[in-house]
Amino acid sequence: MAAGLQVWCLTIAVLCIRSSMTMQAKPNIVFLLTDDQDRTANSLDYMPNLNKIMRDGGTEFINYYVSTGLCCPSRATILRGQYCHNTKIWDNGDLNDDTPGFLSGGFTKWLNLSLETSTIGTLFKAGGYETKLCGKYLNGYNDQHVSHVPEGWDHWHGMTDMAYFGPHFSDNGKLLKTAKTTYQTDYIRDQALYFINKQRDKNKPFFLYLSPFAPHAPSKPAPRHAHLFNEKKAPRNPSYNPDDSIQSQKPSWLKTLPKLTDQQVDSIDNFYRNRLRALQAVDEMLQNITDTLEKEGILNNTYIFYSTDNGQHLGDYRLPAGKRQAYDTDVNVPFLVRGPGVKAGAKSSQLIQSVDLLPTFVELAGIQGPNDTKQVDGKSMVSLMQGNEVREFRTAAIIEMLGGSSNMGSAYKKYPDFEKNRFWNNTYVAIRVTGDVPQIYSRTNFLFALWCTGEMELYNLTMDPHEIKNIVSDLATQEMMGLQEFVVKLSTCAGSECHNMSKIINEVMVNLEYRLKIGPYSSAQIPCHNPKNLPSKQNDDKTELYSENAEYCYDDIEKCGRELFKYGFPFADNDEIPKHVSDAWQVHSEMHDTN
């Protein structure tokens, strides 16, 4: 009897060990997402640890495109695997939230649409993973929402105040205010190391989502990095502050922008330096995490993904710092991965998008995807990560924007289409094509954008990588109408049809045959969005330009509103941004979408 009992106990123990080993055989995933990091201005080149860990040790995808060049909608796409036209999160939840009957985006709309019920967090948790998010979640998630813990996260550390020094977090629903001397990126690093070393259940695989605010404006570096890169300047590409012959080819309000002033040029260069400085702590964090994974003996079973939510233009096309445009500066962003089976030291030119992240995570983890198959607009890129030859992973990337430009500052108020600190309209749908669509257009490697005004842009990126020569006037009528149909069709796709190019092109050709018989469109197929009916509290320029928190600014509120933010963020001509100025911008940026 005793012997039989011992055998039975031993059998159960062995089964438990096998079960634990099987569970742990699933890979861990670390996802590091920065904020507003460029690729075209070469920020990755100044991150030595990243170059060693991710470039030399993994694969870099140089044609990775976010679906929109803006924080909240881009992050919603990552969380859900859907384009903006399916999440309906178009903006950061700024002025548009006060427009009667319209809610453009932000955390509040995310909640109202019940989008949290199916995200990468809920999928990983349902699949047996231990999950943690530490850092920025969605614009509008602030101290007022601290008790809200989204579904799917075992350990929730969502940032509710994104100050570089002294940030606030929701610690599983309780407000945590860090000390004013605490540097945000370092704190997120420490949380990551604590999770890997102590907090997690070491018998389970994990998904760790880290989202520091760097290098987003005001781009405050850690003190140890404050005086690096003193001689660096923003790249002077052909797109930088161009002359009239180039700028006049742009559509809408862009073509009327004046050349950047000397003050703006100095400010952009200073901003560029501070962005590089702020990224140094991120680079150190990446090294610390990798070292810790190795010490724990799990590096070889862990995928590390590195990316950002959108890019940044830095004087390109006469635009001061910002985003929201369809150009590569704003939407072609860093994307690198390393891990088991990932080809080391490789660089892929395959066209991929942020909608592909969720299905990639699902395949790597061997977990169930969303119940609604139409939720997943992208497809898994695992085969590309492994270095497998794929003739054409994706033909066209979709880029969408509904709303206004980035915050430009009151200096532009005399120019057409300027209202409430932005230019309107800035609504368009664009396609970035690297493959073949010979039925529609004979060229490959191009950007085509259809604006709500009916204006169009077409750039051949093989001959014109900086997108300065608009060749749309060279199109034959059938080519122009075909590209219009292509854009309109993709702007309404859902689920797998978004990457079923043969089906989409067939439908485009059918529509085109009909359209050629009855003539071209008489108006743009994309409705413009220009909110005019703002409540009275938003009608005062100085209120919109700043906020009700006057104590953070100069005593003179008029000067604060009219002068301090005259050109958007006052990046300062010297290397030291006055504290009261950066504090003012921090409050302003939390209350209004400043970029």
Salt bridges, closest charged atoms under 4 A:
ASP35 OD2 - ARG75 NH2 3.38
ASP35 OD2 - LYS136 NZ 2.68
ASP36 OD2 - HIS216 NE2 3.48
ASP36 OD2 - LYS323 NZ 2.76
ASP38 OD2 - ARG275 NH2 3.02
ASP45 OD1 - ARG55 NH1 2.88
GLU60 OE1 - ARG55 NE 2.91
ASP91 OD1 - ARG324 NH2 3.15
ASP94 OD2 - ARG422 NH2 3.06
GLU116 OE1 - HIS148 NE2 2.77
GLU130 OE2 - HIS155 NE2 2.72
ASP143 OD2 - HIS168 ND1 2.81
ASP154 OD1 - LYS125 NZ 2.39
ASP161 OD2 - HIS168 ND1 3.93
ASP171 OD1 - HIS157 ND1 3.45
ASP186 OD1 - ARG189 NH1 3.75
ASP186 OD1 - ARG224 NH2 2.88
ASP190 OD1 - ARG189 NE 2.98
ASP244 OD1 - ARG318 NH2 2.60
ASP269 OD1 - ARG236 NH1 2.66
GLU284 OE1 - ARG224 NH2 2.76
GLU284 OE2 - HIS225 NE2 2.82
GLU296 OE1 - ARG200 NH2 3.24
GLU296 OE1 - LYS202 NZ 2.86
ASP309 OD2 - ARG75 NE 2.95
ASP328 OD1 - ARG432 NE 3.93
ASP330 OD2 - HIS313 ND1 2.93
ASP356 OD2 - ARG394 NH1 2.57
GLU400 OE2 - HIS85 ND1 2.50
GLU419 OE1 - LYS532 NZ 3.26
ASP436 OD2 - ARG391 NH2 3.74
GLU455 OE2 - LYS255 NZ 2.92
GLU457 OE2 - LYS250 NZ 3.93
GLU507 OE1 - LYS489 NZ 2.45
GLU507 OE2 - LYS503 NZ 2.75
ASP541 OD2 - LYS413 NZ 3.08
ASP541 OD2 - ARG562 NH1 3.48
GLU544 OE2 - HIS592 ND1 3.68
GLU558 OE1 - LYS542 NZ 3.50
GLU558 OE2 - ARG562 NE 3.12
ASP575 OD1 - ARG273 NE 3.53
ASP575 OD2 - ARG277 NH2 3.88
ASP583 OD1 - LYS220 NZ 3.74
ASP583 OD2 - LYS579 NZ 2.63
ASP593 OD2 - ARG324 NH2 1.96
ASP593 OD2 - ARG422 NH2 3.79
